[in-house]
Each structure stands twice: as structure tokens, then as C-alpha cells.
């Protein structure tokens, strides 16, 4: 079926998982912090108070994963795919 026939149909190619991870976003010179809503192998939704990300902009991400006393930093680059009230949707870049 074509998505124009069913506008509410989810067009994502990868299954999303709910996740509340701390993440830092950088779009020079802007640096801000957010919390993930959900994540998939293709992208992530991030709640953030910063409102000036433009669709199509490259953003550097640093996810913070805490395991007891160990803190892991996971770095990715993503493209702003959409904006919504309270956050942004990001698509991971492949390299």
C-alpha cells in the first residue's frame, strides 16, 4: 500500500525502542543536552529545549551510558530529519 493512501502509517524502516539516554548535541557553535525518547538502528528522537536546529543540519551526538561507576561515551553523527514541539528527530549518518 502507498503511504498517501494511509497517511498515519509509520514509514520507518527500523523498529524503534523506547530509551531514556542522556545525550549531548553539537551543531557548532551550539552545544546542548537532551534525553532520548526512542532509538533505532537508523535514528533517534531527542527531547531538547534548544529550538534552532534546522532540518538537514549535521549534528554531532555523544550518548552517555552509565554502568555502575563506568561511564561510556558513544559518538555518532546524524542529520536533523524533523523538528517537533520539544525536540528533534535525527537520522544516523553512515560512513
C-alpha positions in Angstrom: 0.0 0.0 0.0 1.1 3.5 -0.7 1.6 5.9 2.2 -0.5 8.6 0.5 -3.4 6.2 0.9 -2.7 5.7 4.6 -1.2 9.0 6.0 -0.9 7.7 9.6 1.1 4.7 8.5 4.6 4.6 10.1 7.2 4.7 7.3 10.3 3.9 9.3 12.4 1.0 8.1 13.8 0.1 11.5 11.9 -0.8 14.7 12.1 1.8 17.4 12.8 1.0 21.1 11.9 3.3 24.0 15.1 4.6 25.6 15.9 7.4 28.0 19.6 8.1 27.4 21.4 11.3 28.2 22.8 12.8 25.0 24.9 15.9 24.1 24.3 17.5 20.8 26.7 19.8 18.9 26.0 22.0 15.9 28.9 24.5 16.1 28.9 26.8 17.9 25.8 25.5 19.7 26.1 22.7 22.3 23.1 21.5 24.2 21.9 18.5 26.2 18.8 16.3 25.7 17.2 13.0 26.5 16.3 10.3 24.0 12.7 9.2 23.6 13.3 6.3 21.3 16.1 4.9 19.2 16.5 2.5 16.3 19.4 1.4 14.1 18.5 4.3 11.7 17.9 7.2 14.1 16.8 8.7 17.3 14.2 11.1 18.8 15.7 13.6 21.3 13.8 15.9 23.7 15.8 19.1 24.0 15.0 22.7 24.9 17.1 24.1 22.1 14.8 25.1 19.2 17.2 26.3 16.5 18.2 23.1 14.7 17.4 23.2 11.0 16.2 20.2 9.1 19.1 18.9 7.0 21.8 20.1 9.5 24.6 17.7 10.6 24.8 17.3 14.3 27.4 15.5 16.4 25.9 13.3 19.2 27.5 11.9 22.3 25.4 9.4 24.2 26.2 8.9 27.8 25.8 5.3 29.0 26.4 4.6 32.7 27.2 1.2 34.0 27.8 1.4 37.7 30.9 3.5 38.2 31.8 3.2 34.5 30.7 5.9 32.0 30.8 5.1 28.3 30.6 7.8 25.7 29.2 6.7 22.3 29.8 9.2 19.4 27.7 9.5 16.3 26.9 12.0 13.5 23.3 12.5 12.5 21.2 14.7 10.2 18.2 16.6 11.6 15.3 14.8 9.8 12.4 16.7 11.6 11.5 19.1 14.3 8.6 18.7 16.8 7.4 20.5 19.8 10.1 19.8 22.4 12.7 18.1 20.3 14.1 16.8 17.1 14.2 13.6 15.0 17.7 12.6 13.9 18.8 10.1 11.2 22.2 8.5 11.8 24.8 9.1 9.1 26.5 6.0 7.6 30.2 6.2 6.9 
